[in-house]
Amino acid sequence: MADRDLGERIDILFALAGARAASGDVGGASRGYRAVLELDPAHAEALHRLGNLQREDGDAGTAIRLLSRSLATRPGHAHTLNNLGGAYRDAGKPGLAYLALSAAADAMPGDARVWVNLGATLIELRRYGEAADALHEAVSLDPACDEGHHLLASALYRLHLGGAAEDAVHRARAWLAACPEAPLPQHSLAALGGEPPPPAASTDWVRAVFDRFGPSFDTHLRALSYGVPARIGELARGGPMAGGARVLDLGCGTGLCGEHLRPLARHLAGVDLSRGMLARAWAKGLYDRLVEGDIVNFLEDQPARTWDLIVAADVFIYVGDLVPLLRPLSSALGARGRFLFSIEAAGGGAAEHGYELHASGRYRHAEAHVRRIIAGHGLVVDHVEDTTVRMERGVPVTGWIFAASKP
């Protein structure tokens, strides 16, 4: 009778802890699972769930201990193996993570999430071909798995950088065949050299890349020593405009240029494809108007001579052919208006078009080509300076910042 009473009490405590977890009461849930473990130290699911809560709280060491105890109680449990692998990754132990996640994938071969975790771990271990295999499995199981697509693009880029360009192209073709509706494989295949580059990245690709970046974008770019918005702001303030300008920020993202442009503007507008980015920009309180949409379409809808200053910071890395944009931009720019923008410097692959699509997925332009097409659209190049756009994998990415004006 006593054993049955104890079992019922444990069941009640476990159910209450689960209800608290479901309602968002993490502290209450943790206390509940600990109460269960005081009565039954080998309660596998209480150990498992408490380990996950500790992992979410950032305590990877405690999570590993709890999840390992749970696994000892029920060896080979697939979900525990998957979460233990994640905890090892959090703790910076990808080798141990790989062992746990490989076992989880064997136990749950139809679970895309496990293959994503395994692929991410293999990227950390620099086993890029194996990572691509795991991530291909993930997106084949779940074509809507955004993280799987982004990680697969990253694995193929690293394969390409490591000298396995042909293998990367072959894998990109297989990825496109498996997921023809996804926005990333087509662009990645072209970037890796498997197809001619399109004149610009597709709007679906741009949205897919940036919507997932919104909350962490500013922090991510600071880590890459990204200084283009500040320099564009300096050039804008050094020009003839005072504080009454109508200013348009093309591809405004999270509003990194906004703080530098606001002092010049009586009206500051931004345009971007990513709703997630625009939400971050709006929260900064810098813009009078923000528009979700394509920048070319937006410019085509503008009356002539609407804007005194137009800026585009790191926007043309997603546009190869600049002509369709420059036509409406020149019209929308007022007399004596200024256009400030940055580009990445192209290598030898830009000879035919004046631009190239790099394996990173970004477009790079030849300086002389940009000068010609700027002049061909009624603008005068006032200033060009070379710059380090950002750091990538510890290597400076070179480019130029242009200032042009409309006579």
C-alpha positions as CSV (number, residue, x, y, z in Angstrom):
1,M,0.0,0.0,0.0
2,A,2.8,2.4,0.9
3,D,4.6,1.8,-2.4
4,R,1.3,2.5,-4.3
5,D,0.8,5.8,-2.3
6,L,4.4,6.8,-3.1
7,G,4.0,6.1,-6.8
8,E,0.8,8.1,-6.9
9,R,2.5,11.0,-5.1
10,I,5.3,10.9,-7.6
11,D,2.9,10.8,-10.5
12,I,1.0,13.9,-9.1
13,L,4.2,15.9,-8.6
14,F,5.5,15.0,-12.1
15,A,2.2,16.1,-13.7
16,L,2.2,19.3,-11.7
17,A,5.7,20.1,-12.8
18,G,4.8,19.4,-16.4
19,A,1.8,21.8,-16.1
20,R,4.1,24.5,-14.7
21,A,6.5,24.0,-17.6
22,A,3.7,24.2,-20.1
23,S,2.5,27.5,-18.6
24,G,6.0,29.0,-18.7
25,D,6.7,28.7,-15.0
26,V,10.3,27.4,-15.4
27,G,11.2,27.9,-11.8
28,G,8.1,26.1,-10.6
29,A,8.7,23.3,-13.0
30,S,12.3,22.9,-11.9
31,R,11.3,22.7,-8.3
32,G,8.6,20.1,-9.2
33,Y,11.0,17.8,-11.0
34,R,13.5,18.1,-8.2
35,A,10.8,17.1,-5.7
36,V,10.1,14.0,-7.9
37,L,13.8,13.1,-7.8
38,E,14.0,13.4,-4.1
39,L,11.4,10.6,-3.9
40,D,12.7,8.7,-6.9
41,P,16.3,9.6,-7.9
42,A,16.2,7.3,-10.9
43,H,13.0,8.8,-12.5
44,A,14.2,8.9,-16.1
45,E,11.8,11.5,-17.5
46,A,12.1,13.9,-14.5
47,L,15.9,13.7,-15.0
48,H,15.4,14.3,-18.8
49,R,13.1,17.3,-18.4
50,L,15.1,18.9,-15.6
51,G,18.2,18.5,-17.7
52,N,16.5,20.3,-20.6
53,L,15.4,23.1,-18.3
54,Q,19.0,23.5,-17.1
55,R,20.2,23.6,-20.6
56,E,17.7,26.3,-21.5
57,D,19.0,28.2,-18.5
58,G,22.5,28.1,-19.8
59,D,23.9,25.6,-17.4
60,A,25.3,23.0,-19.8
61,G,27.3,21.2,-17.2
62,T,24.4,20.4,-14.9
63,A,22.3,19.5,-18.0
64,I,24.9,17.0,-19.1
65,R,25.0,15.4,-15.7
66,L,21.2,15.1,-15.5
67,L,20.7,13.8,-19.0
68,S,23.5,11.3,-18.6
69,R,21.8,10.0,-15.4
70,S,18.5,9.7,-17.4
71,L,20.2,7.9,-20.2
72,A,21.8,5.4,-17.7
73,T,18.3,4.6,-16.5
74,R,17.0,4.0,-20.0
75,P,19.9,3.3,-22.3
76,G,19.4,4.3,-26.0
77,H,16.5,6.6,-25.4
78,A,16.5,8.7,-28.6
79,H,15.2,12.0,-27.4
80,T,17.6,12.0,-24.4
81,L,20.5,11.2,-26.7
82,N,19.5,14.2,-28.9
83,N,19.2,16.6,-26.0
84,L,22.5,15.3,-24.5
85,G,24.2,15.9,-27.8
86,G,22.8,19.5,-27.7
87,A,24.1,20.0,-24.2
88,Y,27.6,18.8,-25.2
89,R,27.5,21.3,-28.1
90,D,26.5,24.0,-25.6
91,A,29.5,23.0,-23.5
92,G,31.9,23.3,-26.4
93,K,32.4,19.5,-26.7
94,P,31.5,18.7,-30.3
95,G,33.2,15.3,-30.3
96,L,31.0,14.0,-27.4
97,A,28.0,15.7,-29.0
98,Y,28.7,13.8,-32.2
99,L,28.7,10.4,-30.4
100,A,25.3,11.2,-28.8
101,L,23.7,12.6,-31.9
102,S,24.9,9.8,-34.2
103,A,23.2,7.4,-31.8
104,A,20.1,9.6,-31.8
105,A,20.0,9.6,-35.6
106,D,20.3,5.8,-35.7
107,A,17.4,5.6,-33.2
108,M,15.2,8.3,-34.9
109,P,16.2,8.3,-38.6
110,G,12.9,10.0,-39.6
111,D,13.4,13.0,-37.3
112,A,14.7,16.0,-39.2
113,R,15.6,17.9,-36.0
114,V,18.1,15.2,-35.1
115,W,19.8,15.4,-38.5
116,V,20.0,19.2,-38.2
117,N,21.7,18.9,-34.8
118,L,24.1,16.3,-36.2
119,G,24.9,18.4,-39.2
120,A,25.6,21.5,-37.1
121,T,28.0,19.4,-34.9
122,L,29.8,18.0,-37.9
123,I,30.3,21.6,-39.2
124,E,31.9,22.4,-35.9
125,L,34.2,19.4,-36.3
126,R,35.1,20.6,-39.8
127,R,33.7,17.4,-41.4
128,Y,31.9,19.3,-44.1
129,G,31.0,16.5,-46.4
130,E,29.5,14.4,-43.6
131,A,27.7,17.6,-42.4
132,A,26.2,18.1,-45.9
133,D,25.0,14.5,-45.9
134,A,23.3,14.9,-42.5
135,L,21.7,18.2,-43.5
136,H,20.6,16.9,-46.9
137,E,18.8,14.2,-44.9
138,A,17.2,16.9,-42.7
139,V,15.8,19.0,-45.5
140,S,14.7,16.0,-47.5
141,L,12.6,14.9,-44.5
142,D,11.3,18.4,-43.9
143,P,11.7,20.8,-46.8
144,A,10.4,23.7,-44.6
145,C,13.3,23.2,-42.1
146,D,14.9,26.7,-42.4
147,E,17.8,26.0,-40.1
148,G,18.7,22.8,-42.1
149,H,18.8,24.8,-45.4
150,H,21.0,27.6,-43.9
151,L,23.4,25.1,-42.4
152,L,23.6,23.1,-45.6
153,A,24.5,26.3,-47.5
154,S,27.2,26.9,-44.9
155,A,28.6,23.4,-45.2
156,L,28.7,23.6,-49.0
157,Y,30.5,27.0,-48.8
158,R,33.1,25.5,-46.5
159,L,33.5,22.5,-48.8
160,H,34.1,25.0,-51.7
161,L,36.6,26.9,-49.6
162,G,38.5,23.7,-48.8
163,G,39.1,23.0,-52.5
164,A,36.2,20.6,-53.0
165,A,34.3,22.9,-55.4
166,E,33.1,20.1,-57.8
167,D,31.8,18.1,-54.8
168,A,30.0,21.2,-53.5
169,V,28.3,21.8,-56.8
170,H,27.3,18.1,-57.1
171,R,25.7,18.3,-53.6
172,A,24.0,21.6,-54.4
173,R,22.4,20.0,-57.4
174,A,21.1,17.1,-55.3
175,W,19.8,19.6,-52.8
176,L,17.9,21.6,-55.4
177,A,16.4,18.4,-56.8
178,A,15.2,17.4,-53.4
179,C,13.8,20.8,-52.5
180,P,13.0,22.7,-55.7
181,E,10.6,25.1,-54.0
182,A,13.1,26.2,-51.3
183,P,14.7,29.6,-51.8
184,L,18.3,28.7,-50.8
185,P,19.5,25.8,-53.1
186,Q,19.1,27.7,-56.4
187,H,21.1,30.7,-55.2
188,S,23.7,28.4,-53.5
189,L,24.2,26.4,-56.7
190,A,24.8,29.6,-58.7
191,A,27.2,31.0,-56.0
192,L,29.2,27.8,-56.1
193,G,29.6,28.0,-59.8
194,G,27.1,25.4,-60.9
195,E,24.9,27.8,-62.8
196,P,25.3,31.4,-64.3
197,P,24.6,34.0,-61.7
198,P,21.2,35.7,-61.7
199,P,21.2,39.5,-62.1
200,A,20.1,39.7,-58.4
201,A,19.3,37.5,-55.5
202,S,15.6,36.5,-55.4
203,T,13.4,38.2,-52.9
204,D,12.5,34.9,-51.3
205,W,16.2,34.2,-50.8
206,V,16.8,37.6,-49.2
207,R,13.8,37.2,-46.9
208,A,14.9,33.7,-45.9
209,V,18.4,34.9,-45.0
210,F,17.4,38.0,-43.1
211,D,14.1,37.1,-41.3
212,R,16.0,34.6,-39.2
213,F,18.7,37.2,-38.3
214,G,16.5,40.0,-36.9
215,P,17.1,39.7,-33.2
216,S,20.9,39.0,-33.5
217,F,21.8,41.0,-36.5
218,D,23.4,44.0,-34.9
219,T,25.4,41.9,-32.5
220,H,26.5,39.6,-35.3
221,L,27.8,42.6,-37.4
222,R,29.6,44.2,-34.5
223,A,31.5,40.9,-34.1
224,L,32.5,41.3,-37.8
225,S,33.9,44.8,-37.3
226,Y,31.2,46.2,-39.6
227,G,31.8,50.0,-39.9
228,V,30.1,50.9,-43.2
229,P,27.0,52.7,-41.7
230,A,29.2,54.9,-39.5
231,R,31.4,55.9,-42.4
232,I,28.4,56.6,-44.7
233,G,27.0,58.8,-41.9
234,E,30.3,60.7,-41.8
235,L,30.2,61.3,-45.5
236,A,26.6,62.4,-45.4
237,R,27.3,64.9,-42.5
238,G,30.3,66.2,-44.4
239,G,28.2,67.1,-47.4
240,P,26.2,70.3,-48.1
241,M,23.1,69.1,-46.3
242,A,21.9,70.5,-43.0
243,G,19.1,69.0,-40.8
244,G,16.2,69.4,-43.2
245,A,16.8,66.7,-45.8
246,R,14.5,64.0,-47.0
247,V,16.5,60.8,-46.5
248,L,15.9,57.4,-47.9
249,D,17.7,54.3,-46.5
250,L,17.5,51.5,-49.0
251,G,17.8,48.0,-47.6
252,C,17.7,49.6,-44.1
253,G,17.7,46.3,-42.2
254,T,17.6,46.8,-38.5
255,G,18.4,50.5,-38.9
256,L,22.1,50.6,-38.4
257,C,22.4,53.6,-40.7
258,G,19.4,55.3,-39.0
259,E,21.3,56.7,-36.0
260,H,23.9,58.3,-38.3
261,L,21.3,59.8,-40.7
262,R,18.7,61.0,-38.2
263,P,20.4,64.3,-37.4
264,L,20.3,65.2,-41.1
265,A,16.7,64.3,-41.8
266,R,13.4,66.1,-41.4
267,H,12.0,62.9,-42.9
268,L,13.8,59.5,-42.7
269,A,12.3,56.5,-44.5
270,G,13.6,53.0,-44.8
271,V,12.8,50.1,-47.2
272,D,13.6,46.5,-46.7
273,L,12.3,43.0,-47.7
274,S,12.6,41.5,-44.2
275,R,9.7,42.0,-41.8
276,G,11.8,40.8,-38.9
277,M,14.5,43.4,-39.7
278,L,12.0,46.2,-40.0
279,A,10.5,45.3,-36.6
280,R,13.9,45.9,-35.1
281,A,14.4,49.1,-37.0
282,W,11.0,50.5,-35.9
283,A,11.8,49.7,-32.2
284,K,14.7,52.1,-32.4
285,G,12.4,55.0,-33.0
286,L,14.6,56.6,-35.7
287,Y,12.5,56.4,-38.8
288,D,9.4,58.4,-39.8
289,R,8.4,55.7,-42.3
290,L,9.3,52.0,-42.9
291,V,8.2,50.0,-45.9
292,E,8.4,46.3,-46.4
293,G,9.1,45.7,-50.1
294,D,11.5,45.5,-53.0
295,I,13.7,48.5,-53.3
296,V,13.5,48.7,-57.1
297,N,9.7,48.6,-57.0
298,F,9.7,51.3,-54.2
299,L,11.9,53.6,-56.2
300,E,9.8,53.2,-59.4
301,D,6.8,54.4,-57.4
302,Q,8.5,57.6,-56.2
303,P,7.7,60.9,-57.8
304,A,10.7,62.6,-59.5
305,R,13.1,64.5,-57.3
306,T,11.6,63.3,-54.0
307,W,14.8,62.6,-52.0
308,D,17.7,64.7,-51.1
309,L,19.9,61.8,-49.9
310,I,19.7,58.1,-50.7
311,V,21.9,55.6,-49.0
312,A,22.5,51.9,-49.6
313,A,24.9,50.3,-47.0
314,D,25.8,46.7,-48.0
315,V,22.8,46.4,-50.2
316,F,24.4,45.8,-53.5
317,I,26.0,42.6,-52.2
318,Y,22.6,41.1,-53.0
319,V,22.3,42.9,-56.4
320,G,24.5,42.1,-59.4
321,D,23.1,44.2,-62.2
322,L,22.7,47.7,-60.8
323,V,21.1,49.2,-63.9
324,P,17.4,48.4,-63.1
325,L,17.9,50.1,-59.7
326,L,19.8,53.2,-60.9
327,R,17.2,54.2,-63.4
328,P,14.4,54.9,-60.9
329,L,16.9,56.0,-58.3
330,S,18.3,58.8,-60.5
331,S,14.8,60.0,-61.2
332,A,13.8,60.0,-57.5
333,L,16.9,61.9,-56.4
334,G,16.4,65.7,-56.3
335,A,18.7,68.3,-57.9
336,R,22.0,68.4,-56.0
337,G,20.9,65.3,-54.2
338,R,23.5,62.7,-53.1
339,F,23.7,58.9,-53.3
340,L,26.0,57.1,-50.9
341,F,26.6,53.3,-51.1
342,S,29.1,50.5,-50.6
343,I,30.1,47.6,-52.7
344,E,32.4,44.6,-52.3
345,A,35.5,44.4,-54.5
346,A,35.2,41.9,-57.4
347,G,38.0,39.6,-58.5
348,G,38.8,38.2,-61.9
349,G,35.3,36.7,-62.4
350,A,33.7,40.1,-63.0
351,A,35.1,40.7,-66.4
352,E,32.0,39.8,-68.4
353,H,29.3,41.5,-66.5
354,G,31.2,43.9,-64.2
355,Y,30.0,41.8,-61.2
356,E,30.4,38.3,-59.9
357,L,28.5,36.1,-57.5
358,H,30.9,34.9,-54.9
359,A,30.7,31.5,-53.3
360,S,29.6,33.2,-50.1
361,G,26.3,34.1,-51.9
362,R,27.2,37.8,-52.2
363,Y,27.7,39.9,-55.3
364,R,31.0,41.7,-55.8
365,H,31.5,44.5,-58.3
366,A,34.3,46.0,-60.3
367,E,35.0,49.7,-59.4
368,A,35.5,50.9,-62.9
369,H,32.2,49.2,-64.0
370,V,30.3,50.9,-61.2
371,R,31.8,54.3,-62.1
372,R,30.6,53.9,-65.7
373,I,27.0,53.0,-64.9
374,I,26.8,55.7,-62.3
375,A,27.9,58.3,-64.8
376,G,25.5,56.7,-67.4
377,H,22.6,57.6,-65.2
378,G,23.2,61.2,-64.8
379,L,25.2,61.1,-61.5
380,V,28.7,62.4,-60.8
381,V,31.0,60.4,-58.6
382,D,32.4,62.8,-56.0
383,H,34.3,60.4,-53.8
384,V,35.5,56.8,-53.7
385,E,37.4,55.2,-50.9
386,D,38.5,51.7,-50.4
387,T,37.5,50.1,-47.1
388,T,37.3,46.8,-45.2
389,V,33.6,46.1,-45.4
390,R,33.8,43.5,-42.7
391,M,35.7,40.5,-41.5
392,E,34.8,37.0,-42.8
393,R,36.3,33.9,-41.2
394,G,39.1,36.2,-39.9
395,V,39.9,37.6,-43.3
396,P,39.2,41.3,-44.3
397,V,36.6,41.7,-47.1
398,T,37.6,44.6,-49.2
399,G,35.3,47.0,-51.0
400,W,34.6,50.7,-51.8
401,I,32.3,53.4,-50.5
402,F,31.0,55.7,-53.2
403,A,29.6,59.2,-52.9
404,A,27.8,60.5,-56.0
405,S,25.6,63.6,-56.6
406,K,23.1,64.7,-59.1
407,P,24.0,68.0,-60.9
